[in-house]
C-alpha cells in the first residue's frame, strides 16, 4: 500500500487530463462513501430526531425553498 506522500508524488507526475479524471473518480468515490454513511445512520436511527424535527417544521410551514435560500444569501 502506498503512503499518502507517495500517492501525491505520483499524481504530480501524471498528465493534467489524468489528474482531472482522477479528480472526477475521487469525487464520485467520496459521494458514494457519503451515501453509505447516510444509509447507515438512517438504519441505525441516528437521524430520527432530525427527521422528526424536519417533519414538524414542514407541517408548520417553517421551511423555505432551497433555491430561495441559495439565491438570497
Secondary structure, DSSP 8 states (H G I E B T S, - for coil): ---HHHHHHHHHTS-HHHHHHHHHHHHHHHHHHHHHHHHHHHHHTTTHHHHHHHHHHHHTT----HHHHHHT-
